[in-house]
Amino acid sequence: MKTEMTKTITEIRSIARSHTRTAINVLVGIMRSKDATAAARVSAANAILDRGWGKAAQSLENSDDGPLELIHKIERTIVYPENSDSKGL
């Protein structure tokens, strides 16, 4: 069963990768389109940059609680949003 799943995932990746050039061209078209919203143009530009250069490194401000508490806060917000505090992270 696992081999079949692995084969399927590999096939899906292969199919998706075969459309890379078209996908990038669509993103470039949106980025350059004067008719697209500013948000769509920025989103397309970010997607192009992420694929070409990798995602930009983001620094985390370390709270007094430390990195482990920050991870727990993120988990509570994402996994259990109904229980997260109203202050956010």
PDB file with SEQRES, HELIX, SHEET and CRYST1 records, atoms N, CA, C and O in Angstrom:
SEQRES   1 A   89  MET LYS THR GLU MET THR LYS THR ILE THR GLU ILE ARG          
SEQRES   2 A   89  SER ILE ALA ARG SER HIS THR ARG THR ALA ILE ASN VAL          
SEQRES   3 A   89  LEU VAL GLY ILE MET ARG SER LYS ASP ALA THR ALA ALA          
SEQRES   4 A   89  ALA ARG VAL SER ALA ALA ASN ALA ILE LEU ASP ARG GLY          
SEQRES   5 A   89  TRP GLY LYS ALA ALA GLN SER LEU GLU ASN SER ASP ASP          
SEQRES   6 A   89  GLY PRO LEU GLU LEU ILE HIS LYS ILE GLU ARG THR ILE          
SEQRES   7 A   89  VAL TYR PRO GLU ASN SER ASP SER LYS GLY LEU                  
HELIX    1 AA1 LYS A    2  SER A   18  1                                  17    
HELIX    2 AA2 THR A   20  ARG A   32  1                                  13    
HELIX    3 AA3 ALA A   38  TRP A   53  1                                  16    
HELIX    4 AA4 PRO A   67  VAL A   79  1                                  13    
HELIX    5 AA5 PRO A   81  ASN A   83  5                                   3    
CRYST1    1.000    1.000    1.000  90.00  90.00  90.00 P 1           1          
ATOM      1  N   MET A   1       0.830  -1.195   0.000  1.00  0.00           N  
ATOM      2  CA  MET A   1       0.000   0.000   0.000  1.00  0.00           C  
ATOM      3  C   MET A   1       0.872   1.256   0.000  1.00  0.00           C  
ATOM      4  O   MET A   1       0.600   2.199  -0.743  1.00  0.00           O  
ATOM      5  N   LYS A   2       1.917   1.274   0.828  1.00  0.00           N  
ATOM      6  CA  LYS A   2       2.789   2.433   0.904  1.00  0.00           C  
ATOM      7  C   LYS A   2       3.503   2.655  -0.430  1.00  0.00           C  
ATOM      8  O   LYS A   2       3.685   3.797  -0.851  1.00  0.00           O  
ATOM      9  N   THR A   3       3.906   1.573  -1.093  1.00  0.00           N  
ATOM     10  CA  THR A   3       4.567   1.689  -2.385  1.00  0.00           C  
ATOM     11  C   THR A   3       3.639   2.326  -3.409  1.00  0.00           C  
ATOM     12  O   THR A   3       4.069   3.158  -4.207  1.00  0.00           O  
ATOM     13  N   GLU A   4       2.354   1.935  -3.389  1.00  0.00           N  
ATOM     14  CA  GLU A   4       1.379   2.522  -4.304  1.00  0.00           C  
ATOM     15  C   GLU A   4       1.217   4.012  -4.032  1.00  0.00           C  
ATOM     16  O   GLU A   4       1.137   4.808  -4.967  1.00  0.00           O  
ATOM     17  N   MET A   5       1.169   4.396  -2.752  1.00  0.00           N  
ATOM     18  CA  MET A   5       1.016   5.793  -2.396  1.00  0.00           C  
ATOM     19  C   MET A   5       2.243   6.585  -2.844  1.00  0.00           C  
ATOM     20  O   MET A   5       2.119   7.687  -3.380  1.00  0.00           O  
ATOM     21  N   THR A   6       3.422   6.018  -2.622  1.00  0.00           N  
ATOM     22  CA  THR A   6       4.657   6.679  -3.022  1.00  0.00           C  
ATOM     23  C   THR A   6       4.682   6.866  -4.531  1.00  0.00           C  
ATOM     24  O   THR A   6       5.080   7.919  -5.030  1.00  0.00           O  
ATOM     25  N   LYS A   7       4.253   5.837  -5.251  1.00  0.00           N  
ATOM     26  CA  LYS A   7       4.208   5.917  -6.703  1.00  0.00           C  
ATOM     27  C   LYS A   7       3.235   7.009  -7.140  1.00  0.00           C  
ATOM     28  O   LYS A   7       3.530   7.774  -8.058  1.00  0.00           O  
ATOM     29  N   THR A   8       2.096   7.081  -6.496  1.00  0.00           N  
ATOM     30  CA  THR A   8       1.099   8.092  -6.832  1.00  0.00           C  
ATOM     31  C   THR A   8       1.635   9.493  -6.561  1.00  0.00           C  
ATOM     32  O   THR A   8       1.474  10.389  -7.391  1.00  0.00           O  
ATOM     33  N   ILE A   9       2.263   9.689  -5.421  1.00  0.00           N  
ATOM     34  CA  ILE A   9       2.833  10.996  -5.083  1.00  0.00           C  
ATOM     35  C   ILE A   9       3.904  11.373  -6.090  1.00  0.00           C  
ATOM     36  O   ILE A   9       3.970  12.523  -6.525  1.00  0.00           O  
ATOM     37  N   THR A  10       4.736  10.424  -6.463  1.00  0.00           N  
ATOM     38  CA  THR A  10       5.783  10.675  -7.449  1.00  0.00           C  
ATOM     39  C   THR A  10       5.174  11.060  -8.790  1.00  0.00           C  
ATOM     40  O   THR A  10       5.660  11.970  -9.461  1.00  0.00           O  
ATOM     41  N   GLU A  11       4.113  10.369  -9.177  1.00  0.00           N  
ATOM     42  CA  GLU A  11       3.441  10.682 -10.444  1.00  0.00           C  
ATOM     43  C   GLU A  11       2.820  12.075 -10.404  1.00  0.00           C  
ATOM     44  O   GLU A  11       2.909  12.827 -11.375  1.00  0.00           O  
ATOM     45  N   ILE A  12       2.197  12.415  -9.287  1.00  0.00           N  
ATOM     46  CA  ILE A  12       1.570  13.733  -9.145  1.00  0.00           C  
ATOM     47  C   ILE A  12       2.627  14.823  -9.231  1.00  0.00           C  
ATOM     48  O   ILE A  12       2.430  15.832  -9.908  1.00  0.00           O  
ATOM     49  N   ARG A  13       3.748  14.623  -8.548  1.00  0.00           N  
ATOM     50  CA  ARG A  13       4.834  15.608  -8.607  1.00  0.00           C  
ATOM     51  C   ARG A  13       5.341  15.760 -10.028  1.00  0.00           C  
ATOM     52  O   ARG A  13       5.590  16.873 -10.492  1.00  0.00           O  
ATOM     53  N   SER A  14       5.491  14.648 -10.712  1.00  0.00           N  
ATOM     54  CA  SER A  14       5.978  14.679 -12.086  1.00  0.00           C  
ATOM     55  C   SER A  14       5.026  15.445 -12.991  1.00  0.00           C  
ATOM     56  O   SER A  14       5.457  16.259 -13.809  1.00  0.00           O  
ATOM     57  N   ILE A  15       3.742  15.189 -12.847  1.00  0.00           N  
ATOM     58  CA  ILE A  15       2.738  15.895 -13.655  1.00  0.00           C  
ATOM     59  C   ILE A  15       2.768  17.388 -13.344  1.00  0.00           C  
ATOM     60  O   ILE A  15       2.760  18.222 -14.249  1.00  0.00           O  
ATOM     61  N   ALA A  16       2.801  17.713 -12.055  1.00  0.00           N  
ATOM     62  CA  ALA A  16       2.821  19.123 -11.652  1.00  0.00           C  
ATOM     63  C   ALA A  16       4.071  19.815 -12.196  1.00  0.00           C  
ATOM     64  O   ALA A  16       3.988  20.937 -12.694  1.00  0.00           O  
ATOM     65  N   ARG A  17       5.205  19.165 -12.107  1.00  0.00           N  
ATOM     66  CA  ARG A  17       6.458  19.758 -12.582  1.00  0.00           C  
ATOM     67  C   ARG A  17       6.463  19.937 -14.096  1.00  0.00           C  
ATOM     68  O   ARG A  17       7.127  20.833 -14.617  1.00  0.00           O  
ATOM     69  N   SER A  18       5.729  19.093 -14.792  1.00  0.00           N  
ATOM     70  CA  SER A  18       5.676  19.231 -16.253  1.00  0.00           C  
ATOM     71  C   SER A  18       4.951  20.516 -16.663  1.00  0.00           C  
ATOM     72  O   SER A  18       5.062  20.948 -17.811  1.00  0.00           O  
ATOM     73  N   HIS A  19       4.216  21.125 -15.741  1.00  0.00           N  
ATOM     74  CA  HIS A  19       3.491  22.367 -16.020  1.00  0.00           C  
ATOM     75  C   HIS A  19       4.206  23.597 -15.458  1.00  0.00           C  
ATOM     76  O   HIS A  19       3.624  24.681 -15.418  1.00  0.00           O  
ATOM     77  N   THR A  20       5.434  23.446 -15.032  1.00  0.00           N  
ATOM     78  CA  THR A  20       6.165  24.541 -14.392  1.00  0.00           C  
ATOM     79  C   THR A  20       6.279  25.757 -15.298  1.00  0.00           C  
ATOM     80  O   THR A  20       5.973  26.873 -14.877  1.00  0.00           O  
ATOM     81  N   ARG A  21       6.713  25.558 -16.528  1.00  0.00           N  
ATOM     82  CA  ARG A  21       6.914  26.688 -17.439  1.00  0.00           C  
ATOM     83  C   ARG A  21       5.600  27.456 -17.648  1.00  0.00           C  
ATOM     84  O   ARG A  21       5.589  28.687 -17.628  1.00  0.00           O  
ATOM     85  N   THR A  22       4.506  26.733 -17.845  1.00  0.00           N  
ATOM     86  CA  THR A  22       3.197  27.373 -18.033  1.00  0.00           C  
ATOM     87  C   THR A  22       2.788  28.146 -16.783  1.00  0.00           C  
ATOM     88  O   THR A  22       2.315  29.279 -16.870  1.00  0.00           O  
ATOM     89  N   ALA A  23       2.975  27.523 -15.622  1.00  0.00           N  
ATOM     90  CA  ALA A  23       2.605  28.172 -14.356  1.00  0.00           C  
ATOM     91  C   ALA A  23       3.398  29.458 -14.145  1.00  0.00           C  
ATOM     92  O   ALA A  23       2.833  30.479 -13.751  1.00  0.00           O  
ATOM     93  N   ILE A  24       4.688  29.416 -14.403  1.00  0.00           N  
ATOM     94  CA  ILE A  24       5.522  30.617 -14.254  1.00  0.00           C  
ATOM     95  C   ILE A  24       5.066  31.692 -15.237  1.00  0.00           C  
ATOM     96  O   ILE A  24       4.992  32.869 -14.885  1.00  0.00           O  
ATOM     97  N   ASN A  25       4.759  31.286 -16.473  1.00  0.00           N  
ATOM     98  CA  ASN A  25       4.278  32.260 -17.459  1.00  0.00           C  
ATOM     99  C   ASN A  25       2.970  32.905 -17.022  1.00  0.00           C  
ATOM    100  O   ASN A  25       2.768  34.100 -17.239  1.00  0.00           O  
ATOM    101  N   VAL A  26       2.076  32.126 -16.407  1.00  0.00           N  
ATOM    102  CA  VAL A  26       0.820  32.681 -15.898  1.00  0.00           C  
ATOM    103  C   VAL A  26       1.115  33.689 -14.783  1.00  0.00           C  
ATOM    104  O   VAL A  26       0.546  34.780 -14.756  1.00  0.00           O  
ATOM    105  N   LEU A  27       2.005  33.315 -13.871  1.00  0.00           N  
ATOM    106  CA  LEU A  27       2.358  34.228 -12.780  1.00  0.00           C  
ATOM    107  C   LEU A  27       2.969  35.520 -13.315  1.00  0.00           C  
ATOM    108  O   LEU A  27       2.648  36.607 -12.836  1.00  0.00           O  
ATOM    109  N   VAL A  28       3.844  35.399 -14.305  1.00  0.00           N  
ATOM    110  CA  VAL A  28       4.447  36.591 -14.909  1.00  0.00           C  
ATOM    111  C   VAL A  28       3.368  37.438 -15.582  1.00  0.00           C  
ATOM    112  O   VAL A  28       3.392  38.665 -15.484  1.00  0.00           O  
ATOM    113  N   GLY A  29       2.430  36.794 -16.259  1.00  0.00           N  
ATOM    114  CA  GLY A  29       1.341  37.529 -16.893  1.00  0.00           C  
ATOM    115  C   GLY A  29       0.507  38.303 -15.887  1.00  0.00           C  
ATOM    116  O   GLY A  29       0.144  39.453 -16.133  1.00  0.00           O  
ATOM    117  N   ILE A  30       0.201  37.683 -14.758  1.00  0.00           N  
ATOM    118  CA  ILE A  30      -0.561  38.368 -13.705  1.00  0.00           C  
ATOM    119  C   ILE A  30       0.256  39.512 -13.128  1.00  0.00           C  
ATOM    120  O   ILE A  30      -0.264  40.608 -12.917  1.00  0.00           O  
ATOM    121  N   MET A  31       1.531  39.260 -12.872  1.00  0.00           N  
ATOM    122  CA  MET A  31       2.398  40.272 -12.291  1.00  0.00           C  
ATOM    123  C   MET A  31       2.480  41.511 -13.193  1.00  0.00           C  
ATOM    124  O   MET A  31       2.533  42.639 -12.702  1.00  0.00           O  
ATOM    125  N   ARG A  32       2.490  41.296 -14.496  1.00  0.00           N  
ATOM    126  CA  ARG A  32       2.629  42.404 -15.446  1.00  0.00           C  
ATOM    127  C   ARG A  32       1.295  43.027 -15.862  1.00  0.00           C  
ATOM    128  O   ARG A  32       1.274  44.086 -16.489  1.00  0.00           O  
ATOM    129  N   SER A  33       0.197  42.384 -15.519  1.00  0.00           N  
ATOM    130  CA  SER A  33      -1.117  42.840 -15.969  1.00  0.00           C  
ATOM    131  C   SER A  33      -1.551  44.121 -15.275  1.00  0.00           C  
ATOM    132  O   SER A  33      -1.581  44.198 -14.046  1.00  0.00           O  
ATOM    133  N   LYS A  34      -1.882  45.111 -16.067  1.00  0.00           N  
ATOM    134  CA  LYS A  34      -2.397  46.357 -15.507  1.00  0.00           C  
ATOM    135  C   LYS A  34      -3.836  46.183 -15.024  1.00  0.00           C  
ATOM    136  O   LYS A  34      -4.327  46.985 -14.230  1.00  0.00           O  
ATOM    137  N   ASP A  35      -4.514  45.132 -15.504  1.00  0.00           N  
ATOM    138  CA  ASP A  35      -5.900  44.871 -15.107  1.00  0.00           C  
ATOM    139  C   ASP A  35      -6.000  44.088 -13.794  1.00  0.00           C  
ATOM    140  O   ASP A  35      -7.049  44.086 -13.150  1.00  0.00           O  
ATOM    141  N   ALA A  36      -4.911  43.425 -13.398  1.00  0.00           N  
ATOM    142  CA  ALA A  36      -4.929  42.641 -12.160  1.00  0.00           C  
ATOM    143  C   ALA A  36      -4.877  43.594 -10.969  1.00  0.00           C  
ATOM    144  O   ALA A  36      -4.329  44.693 -11.052  1.00  0.00           O  
ATOM    145  N   THR A  37      -5.458  43.148  -9.870  1.00  0.00           N  
ATOM    146  CA  THR A  37      -5.407  43.970  -8.660  1.00  0.00           C  
ATOM    147  C   THR A  37      -3.968  44.035  -8.147  1.00  0.00           C  
ATOM    148  O   THR A  37      -3.137  43.185  -8.465  1.00  0.00           O  
ATOM    149  N   ALA A  38      -3.705  45.040  -7.366  1.00  0.00           N  
ATOM    150  CA  ALA A  38      -2.364  45.178  -6.787  1.00  0.00           C  
ATOM    151  C   ALA A  38      -2.022  43.941  -5.950  1.00  0.00           C  
ATOM    152  O   ALA A  38      -0.889  43.460  -5.978  1.00  0.00           O  
ATOM    153  N   ALA A  39      -3.010  43.432  -5.205  1.00  0.00           N  
ATOM    154  CA  ALA A  39      -2.765  42.252  -4.359  1.00  0.00           C  
ATOM    155  C   ALA A  39      -2.394  41.041  -5.216  1.00  0.00           C  
ATOM    156  O   ALA A  39      -1.495  40.280  -4.860  1.00  0.00           O  
ATOM    157  N   ALA A  40      -3.084  40.864  -6.340  1.00  0.00           N  
ATOM    158  CA  ALA A  40      -2.782  39.733  -7.223  1.00  0.00           C  
ATOM    159  C   ALA A  40      -1.398  39.886  -7.828  1.00  0.00           C  
ATOM    160  O   ALA A  40      -0.663  38.905  -7.948  1.00  0.00           O  
ATOM    161  N   ARG A  41      -1.035  41.095  -8.209  1.00  0.00           N  
ATOM    162  CA  ARG A  41       0.288  41.335  -8.803  1.00  0.00           C  
ATOM    163  C   ARG A  41       1.400  41.068  -7.792  1.00  0.00           C  
ATOM    164  O   ARG A  41       2.410  40.447  -8.123  1.00  0.00           O  
ATOM    165  N   VAL A  42       1.213  41.538  -6.564  1.00  0.00           N  
ATOM    166  CA  VAL A  42       2.211  41.305  -5.513  1.00  0.00           C  
ATOM    167  C   VAL A  42       2.307  39.816  -5.200  1.00  0.00           C  
ATOM    168  O   VAL A  42       3.404  39.281  -5.046  1.00  0.00           O  
ATOM    169  N   SER A  43       1.175  39.156  -5.109  1.00  0.00           N  
ATOM    170  CA  SER A  43       1.164  37.717  -4.823  1.00  0.00           C  
ATOM    171  C   SER A  43       1.906  36.938  -5.907  1.00  0.00           C  
ATOM    172  O   SER A  43       2.691  36.039  -5.605  1.00  0.00           O  
ATOM    173  N   ALA A  44       1.656  37.282  -7.159  1.00  0.00           N  
ATOM    174  CA  ALA A  44       2.341  36.616  -8.270  1.00  0.00           C  
ATOM    175  C   ALA A  44       3.837  36.900  -8.219  1.00  0.00           C  
ATOM    176  O   ALA A  44       4.648  35.995  -8.413  1.00  0.00           O  
ATOM    177  N   ALA A  45       4.204  38.144  -7.961  1.00  0.00           N  
ATOM    178  CA  ALA A  45       5.623  38.506  -7.877  1.00  0.00           C  
ATOM    179  C   ALA A  45       6.310  37.741  -6.751  1.00  0.00           C  
ATOM    180  O   ALA A  45       7.418  37.234  -6.927  1.00  0.00           O  
ATOM    181  N   ASN A  46       5.654  37.656  -5.594  1.00  0.00           N  
ATOM    182  CA  ASN A  46       6.231  36.905  -4.473  1.00  0.00           C  
ATOM    183  C   ASN A  46       6.396  35.430  -4.808  1.00  0.00           C  
ATOM    184  O   ASN A  46       7.407  34.822  -4.459  1.00  0.00           O  
ATOM    185  N   ALA A  47       5.406  34.854  -5.482  1.00  0.00           N  
ATOM    186  CA  ALA A  47       5.490  33.445  -5.860  1.00  0.00           C  
ATOM    187  C   ALA A  47       6.667  33.209  -6.798  1.00  0.00           C  
ATOM    188  O   ALA A  47       7.382  32.216  -6.669  1.00  0.00           O  
ATOM    189  N   ILE A  48       6.866  34.124  -7.740  1.00  0.00           N  
ATOM    190  CA  ILE A  48       7.997  33.999  -8.677  1.00  0.00           C  
ATOM    191  C   ILE A  48       9.318  34.099  -7.921  1.00  0.00           C  
ATOM    192  O   ILE A  48      10.216  33.281  -8.121  1.00  0.00           O  
ATOM    193  N   LEU A  49       9.436  35.092  -7.064  1.00  0.00           N  
ATOM    194  CA  LEU A  49      10.670  35.265  -6.295  1.00  0.00           C  
ATOM    195  C   LEU A  49      10.944  34.065  -5.390  1.00  0.00           C  
ATOM    196  O   LEU A  49      12.082  33.609  -5.288  1.00  0.00           O  
ATOM    197  N   ASP A  50       9.895  33.553  -4.729  1.00  0.00           N  
ATOM    198  CA  ASP A  50      10.059  32.401  -3.844  1.00  0.00           C  
ATOM    199  C   ASP A  50      10.585  31.193  -4.603  1.00  0.00           C  
ATOM    200  O   ASP A  50      11.447  30.470  -4.103  1.00  0.00           O  
ATOM    201  N   ARG A  51      10.072  30.973  -5.804  1.00  0.00           N  
ATOM    202  CA  ARG A  51      10.504  29.810  -6.569  1.00  0.00           C  
ATOM    203  C   ARG A  51      11.899  29.999  -7.145  1.00  0.00           C  
ATOM    204  O   ARG A  51      12.659  29.039  -7.269  1.00  0.00           O  
ATOM    205  N   GLY A  52      12.236  31.232  -7.495  1.00  0.00           N  
ATOM    206  CA  GLY A  52      13.548  31.491  -8.079  1.00  0.00           C  
ATOM    207  C   GLY A  52      14.661  31.646  -7.063  1.00  0.00           C  
ATOM    208  O   GLY A  52      15.801  31.258  -7.320  1.00  0.00           O  
ATOM    209  N   TRP A  53      14.340  32.211  -5.911  1.00  0.00           N  
ATOM    210  CA  TRP A  53      15.374  32.544  -4.928  1.00  0.00           C  
ATOM    211  C   TRP A  53      15.143  31.914  -3.560  1.00  0.00           C  
ATOM    212  O   TRP A  53      15.989  32.035  -2.673  1.00  0.00           O  
ATOM    213  N   GLY A  54      14.016  31.247  -3.380  1.00  0.00           N  
ATOM    214  CA  GLY A  54      13.684  30.697  -2.062  1.00  0.00           C  
ATOM    215  C   GLY A  54      12.985  31.761  -1.247  1.00  0.00           C  
ATOM    216  O   GLY A  54      13.066  32.952  -1.547  1.00  0.00           O  
ATOM    217  N   LYS A  55      12.302  31.319  -0.222  1.00  0.00           N  
ATOM    218  CA  LYS A  55      11.585  32.262   0.633  1.00  0.00           C  
ATOM    219  C   LYS A  55      12.587  33.080   1.435  1.00  0.00           C  
ATOM    220  O   LYS A  55      13.615  32.575   1.886  1.00  0.00           O  
ATOM    221  N   ALA A  56      12.260  34.346   1.598  1.00  0.00           N  
ATOM    222  CA  ALA A  56      13.127  35.228   2.376  1.00  0.00           C  
ATOM    223  C   ALA A  56      13.156  34.775   3.831  1.00  0.00           C  
ATOM    224  O   ALA A  56      12.136  34.367   4.388  1.00  0.00           O  
ATOM    225  N   ALA A  57      14.335  34.852   4.438  1.00  0.00           N  
ATOM    226  CA  ALA A  57      14.469  34.491   5.845  1.00  0.00           C  
ATOM    227  C   ALA A  57      13.679  35.484   6.684  1.00  0.00           C  
ATOM    228  O   ALA A  57      13.707  36.689   6.432  1.00  0.00           O  
ATOM    229  N   GLN A  58      12.989  34.973   7.665  1.00  0.00           N  
ATOM    230  CA  GLN A  58      12.199  35.828   8.547  1.00  0.00           C  
ATOM    231  C   GLN A  58      12.689  35.639   9.968  1.00  0.00           C  
ATOM    232  O   GLN A  58      12.790  34.518  10.467  1.00  0.00           O  
ATOM    233  N   SER A  59      12.989  36.747  10.601  1.00  0.00           N  
ATOM    234  CA  SER A  59      13.434  36.646  11.986  1.00  0.00           C  
ATOM    235  C   SER A  59      12.218  36.639  12.890  1.00  0.00           C  
ATOM    236  O   SER A  59      11.208  37.284  12.607  1.00  0.00           O  
ATOM    237  N   LEU A  60      12.330  35.912  13.964  1.00  0.00           N  
ATOM    238  CA  LEU A  60      11.269  35.875  14.967  1.00  0.00           C  
ATOM    239  C   LEU A  60      11.719  36.687  16.163  1.00  0.00           C  
ATOM    240  O   LEU A  60      12.838  36.532  16.652  1.00  0.00           O  
ATOM    241  N   GLU A  61      10.835  37.556  16.628  1.00  0.00           N  
ATOM    242  CA  GLU A  61      11.151  38.254  17.858  1.00  0.00           C  
ATOM    243  C   GLU A  61      10.964  37.269  18.993  1.00  0.00           C  
ATOM    244  O   GLU A  61       9.910  36.646  19.122  1.00  0.00           O  
ATOM    245  N   ASN A  62      11.968  37.136  19.795  1.00  0.00           N  
ATOM    246  CA  ASN A  62      11.904  36.187  20.893  1.00  0.00           C  
ATOM    247  C   ASN A  62      11.241  36.857  22.090  1.00  0.00           C  
ATOM    248  O   ASN A  62      11.742  37.846  22.625  1.00  0.00           O  
ATOM    249  N   SER A  63      10.126  36.309  22.491  1.00  0.00           N  
ATOM    250  CA  SER A  63       9.439  36.858  23.653  1.00  0.00           C  
ATOM    251  C   SER A  63      10.177  36.440  24.921  1.00  0.00           C  
ATOM    252  O   SER A  63      11.077  35.601  24.881  1.00  0.00           O  
ATOM    253  N   ASP A  64       9.795  37.019  26.014  1.00  0.00           N  
ATOM    254  CA  ASP A  64      10.419  36.664  27.289  1.00  0.00           C  
ATOM    255  C   ASP A  64      10.159  35.212  27.649  1.00  0.00           C  
ATOM    256  O   ASP A  64      10.888  34.621  28.446  1.00  0.00           O  
ATOM    257  N   ASP A  65       9.112  34.637  27.057  1.00  0.00           N  
ATOM    258  CA  ASP A  65       8.746  33.254  27.357  1.00  0.00           C  
ATOM    259  C   ASP A  65       9.687  32.248  26.693  1.00  0.00           C  
ATOM    260  O   ASP A  65       9.726  31.085  27.094  1.00  0.00           O  
ATOM    261  N   GLY A  66      10.432  32.674  25.699  1.00  0.00           N  
ATOM    262  CA  GLY A  66      11.356  31.774  25.016  1.00  0.00           C  
ATOM    263  C   GLY A  66      10.743  31.137  23.782  1.00  0.00           C  
ATOM    264  O   GLY A  66       9.535  31.219  23.558  1.00  0.00           O  
ATOM    265  N   PRO A  67      11.597  30.496  22.982  1.00  0.00           N  
ATOM    266  CA  PRO A  67      11.149  29.936  21.711  1.00  0.00           C  
ATOM    267  C   PRO A  67      10.133  28.812  21.859  1.00  0.00           C  
ATOM    268  O   PRO A  67       9.235  28.686  21.026  1.00  0.00           O  
ATOM    269  N   LEU A  68      10.251  27.998  22.895  1.00  0.00           N  
ATOM    270  CA  LEU A  68       9.313  26.898  23.067  1.00  0.00           C  
ATOM    271  C   LEU A  68       7.906  27.415  23.325  1.00  0.00           C  
ATOM    272  O   LEU A  68       6.939  26.868  22.796  1.00  0.00           O  
ATOM    273  N   GLU A  69       7.781  28.452  24.125  1.00  0.00           N  
ATOM    274  CA  GLU A  69       6.461  29.032  24.387  1.00  0.00           C  
ATOM    275  C   GLU A  69       5.892  29.647  23.116  1.00  0.00           C  
ATOM    276  O   GLU A  69       4.686  29.572  22.882  1.00  0.00           O  
ATOM    277  N   LEU A  70       6.738  30.253  22.296  1.00  0.00           N  
ATOM    278  CA  LEU A  70       6.278  30.810  21.030  1.00  0.00           C  
ATOM    279  C   LEU A  70       5.703  29.711  20.142  1.00  0.00           C  
ATOM    280  O   LEU A  70       4.660  29.901  19.516  1.00  0.00           O  
ATOM    281  N   ILE A  71       6.369  28.576  20.085  1.00  0.00           N  
ATOM    282  CA  ILE A  71       5.872  27.437  19.305  1.00  0.00           C  
ATOM    283  C   ILE A  71       4.521  26.991  19.841  1.00  0.00           C  
ATOM    284  O   ILE A  71       3.609  26.711  19.063  1.00  0.00           O  
ATOM    285  N   HIS A  72       4.382  26.921  21.146  1.00  0.00           N  
ATOM    286  CA  HIS A  72       3.110  26.516  21.747  1.00  0.00           C  
ATOM    287  C   HIS A  72       2.006  27.526  21.423  1.00  0.00           C  
ATOM    288  O   HIS A  72       0.866  27.137  21.171  1.00  0.00           O  
ATOM    289  N   LYS A  73       2.338  28.816  21.429  1.00  0.00           N  
ATOM    290  CA  LYS A  73       1.347  29.837  21.093  1.00  0.00           C  
ATOM    291  C   LYS A  73       0.897  29.687  19.645  1.00  0.00           C  
ATOM    292  O   LYS A  73      -0.292  29.787  19.345  1.00  0.00           O  
ATOM    293  N   ILE A  74       1.844  29.448  18.754  1.00  0.00           N  
ATOM    294  CA  ILE A  74       1.505  29.252  17.337  1.00  0.00           C  
ATOM    295  C   ILE A  74       0.622  28.025  17.180  1.00  0.00           C  
ATOM    296  O   ILE A  74      -0.376  28.060  16.460  1.00  0.00           O  
ATOM    297  N   GLU A  75       0.988  26.945  17.849  1.00  0.00           N  
ATOM    298  CA  GLU A  75       0.196  25.718  17.772  1.00  0.00           C  
ATOM    299  C   GLU A  75      -1.229  25.956  18.273  1.00  0.00           C  
ATOM    300  O   GLU A  75      -2.194  25.529  17.640  1.00  0.00           O  
ATOM    301  N   ARG A  76      -1.354  26.634  19.403  1.00  0.00           N  
ATOM    302  CA  ARG A  76      -2.689  26.897  19.944  1.00  0.00           C  
ATOM    303  C   ARG A  76      -3.512  27.753  18.989  1.00  0.00           C  
ATOM    304  O   ARG A  76      -4.717  27.544  18.850  1.00  0.00           O  
ATOM    305  N   THR A  77      -2.879  28.701  18.340  1.00  0.00           N  
ATOM    306  CA  THR A  77      -3.585  29.586  17.425  1.00  0.00           C  
ATOM    307  C   THR A  77      -4.033  28.854  16.171  1.00  0.00           C  
ATOM    308  O   THR A  77      -5.146  29.069  15.692  1.00  0.00           O  
ATOM    309  N   ILE A  78      -3.176  27.989  15.636  1.00  0.00           N  
ATOM    310  CA  ILE A  78      -3.492  27.284  14.391  1.00  0.00           C  
ATOM    311  C   ILE A  78      -4.358  26.061  14.638  1.00  0.00           C  
ATOM    312  O   ILE A  78      -5.370  25.872  13.964  1.00  0.00           O  
ATOM    313  N   VAL A  79      -3.976  25.235  15.592  1.00  0.00           N  
ATOM    314  CA  VAL A  79      -4.659  23.966  15.820  1.00  0.00           C  
ATOM    315  C   VAL A  79      -5.927  24.144  16.632  1.00  0.00           C  
ATOM    316  O   VAL A  79      -6.938  23.493  16.366  1.00  0.00           O  
ATOM    317  N   TYR A  80      -5.878  25.019  17.615  1.00  0.00           N  
ATOM    318  CA  TYR A  80      -7.024  25.225  18.493  1.00  0.00           C  
ATOM    319  C   TYR A  80      -7.407  26.703  18.524  1.00  0.00           C  
ATOM    320  O   TYR A  80      -7.321  27.327  19.582  1.00  0.00           O  
ATOM    321  N   PRO A  81      -7.825  27.279  17.402  1.00  0.00           N  
ATOM    322  CA  PRO A  81      -8.072  28.727  17.369  1.00  0.00           C  
ATOM    323  C   PRO A  81      -9.169  29.176  18.324  1.00  0.00           C  
ATOM    324  O   PRO A  81      -9.162  30.319  18.783  1.00  0.00           O  
ATOM    325  N   GLU A  82     -10.114  28.286  18.629  1.00  0.00           N  
ATOM    326  CA  GLU A  82     -11.188  28.685  19.527  1.00  0.00           C  
ATOM    327  C   GLU A  82     -10.680  28.870  20.956  1.00  0.00           C  
ATOM    328  O   GLU A  82     -11.358  29.495  21.771  1.00  0.00           O  
ATOM    329  N   ASN A  83      -9.495  28.334  21.273  1.00  0.00           N  
ATOM    330  CA  ASN A  83      -8.943  28.446  22.621  1.00  0.00           C  
ATOM    331  C   ASN A  83      -7.825  29.481  22.727  1.00  0.00           C  
ATOM    332  O   ASN A  83      -7.298  29.720  23.813  1.00  0.00           O  
ATOM    333  N   SER A  84      -7.458  30.103  21.583  1.00  0.00           N  
ATOM    334  CA  SER A  84      -6.341  31.037  21.634  1.00  0.00           C  
ATOM    335  C   SER A  84      -6.778  32.327  22.301  1.00  0.00           C  
ATOM    336  O   SER A  84      -7.952  32.692  22.249  1.00  0.00           O  
ATOM    337  N   ASP A  85      -5.837  33.017  22.927  1.00  0.00           N  
ATOM    338  CA  ASP A  85      -6.174  34.264  23.598  1.00  0.00           C  
ATOM    339  C   ASP A  85      -6.438  35.338  22.566  1.00  0.00           C  
ATOM    340  O   ASP A  85      -5.991  35.225  21.424  1.00  0.00           O  
ATOM    341  N   SER A  86      -7.151  36.369  22.946  1.00  0.00           N  
ATOM    342  CA  SER A  86      -7.545  37.430  22.016  1.00  0.00           C  
ATOM    343  C   SER A  86      -6.389  38.333  21.658  1.00  0.00           C  
ATOM    344  O   SER A  86      -6.494  39.114  20.712  1.00  0.00           O  
ATOM    345  N   LYS A  87      -5.273  38.253  22.394  1.00  0.00           N  
ATOM    346  CA  LYS A  87      -4.119  39.094  22.135  1.00  0.00           C  
ATOM    347  C   LYS A  87      -3.340  38.621  20.920  1.00  0.00           C  
ATOM    348  O   LYS A  87      -2.548  39.387  20.371  1.00  0.00           O  
ATOM    349  N   GLY A  88      -3.537  37.393  20.486  1.00  0.00           N  
ATOM    350  CA  GLY A  88      -2.773  36.856  19.369  1.00  0.00           C  
ATOM    351  C   GLY A  88      -1.396  36.468  19.827  1.00  0.00           C  
ATOM    352  O   GLY A  88      -1.174  36.195  21.007  1.00  0.00           O  
ATOM    353  N   LEU A  89      -0.470  36.443  18.893  1.00  0.00           N  
ATOM    354  CA  LEU A  89       0.912  36.101  19.229  1.00  0.00           C  
ATOM    355  C   LEU A  89       1.606  37.342  19.644  1.00  0.00           C  
ATOM    356  O   LEU A  89       2.791  37.304  19.977  1.00  0.00           O  
TER     357      LEU A  89                                                      
END                                                                             
